[in-house]
């Protein structure tokens, strides 16, 4: 699992499967968001939250990305406390110098 920092040795089979899927999303941004969340919280999620996470991971990565970054409204069925916690794992995907890229520097 590229990127994971968590061992799955202490997890039950369901949580192990979710952890693997969380880090193999298809686009790197979702690996970082969902994988980072799973690394940190998978052991403590209850059955309802695991159901919610699995349901979310069945959606298209591009849609999830827009929801977690706020580019699109999150569908009602995903507006949960678990989803809100996962949003806190969204890294800053914007380059730090986005406004100056390609501009000449003044002498």
N, C-alpha and C positions, 0 to 999 in steps of 0.2 A: 504494500500500500504506500505509494509515493506520498510523502508529505506528513503522514501520521507520526505523532510522537507518543502514541499510547499503545501499550501492549494489550492484546485481546485475550491473553491467557486466563484472566479471571472472569471473563464474560460468558454468559450463556450463549447457546447457538444463535438465537434470534439477534441478540445484540452484536455478535460477531458479524453476521451477515449485513446488518445495517451499517456497521462501521466500515466494512469493505465497500459497500455501495456508496457510502458518503464520500469516500476518497476517489471514486472512479465514476465521476459524473459525466464526463464528456467535454466539459469546458473547465479550464483551470480555475476561473473565478468561483464556480460552484463547488469545486473541490475545496477551496480555501474556506468558503462560508460554511457549507454543510459539514465538511470534514473537520474543520476547527471546532464547530459546535459539538459534533459527535465525540471527538477526542475528549473534550472537557466535560461533557454531561451525560454520555450514553449510560454509564453505570447507574446514575441516579434517576433516569426517566422511568415513570410508571407505565403500566400497560396502555393507558389511554394516550399518553404522550408518544409512546412508541408507535401506536396506530397512526397518530397525527403525522409523525415524522415519515413513516412509510408512505402514507397517502400523499404527502408533499413531494417526496422523492419520485413518485410516479408521474409527476408533471414535467413539462418541458423545461429544460434548464434556462432557456432564454426568458420564459415567463417568470420563473422563480427569481432570476436575477433582477428583473424589473420590479418585482414585488419587494424584495429585500432592500433595494436601493431607493425605493420610493418613486421610481419612474412611472409606475402603473399602480393602480389601486389593487390592493390585495383582496381576492375574493373572500366573501363572508366565511366560507367553510374553513379557511386557513387563518382567520383572525383569532388566534389562540395565544395563551400565555407562552406556550412552547415556541411558537413562531416569533413572538416578540423577543424572547430570549435569544433565539437564533440570529435575529437581526443585529444583536449587539456584537456578533462575531464578524460582521462585514468589515473587511479592511478598506482603507482609502484607496480606491482604484484610480484616482485622478493623479496624474504626474504633479509633483510639487511645483515645477516651473512651467506649467501649461501655458501661462500667459506670455512667457518670454521665449519660448521655443522658436527657433528660426529667425529671431530678431538679431540684428547686429548690435554689438555693444558700443557704447559711446566712448571715445578716447578720453 
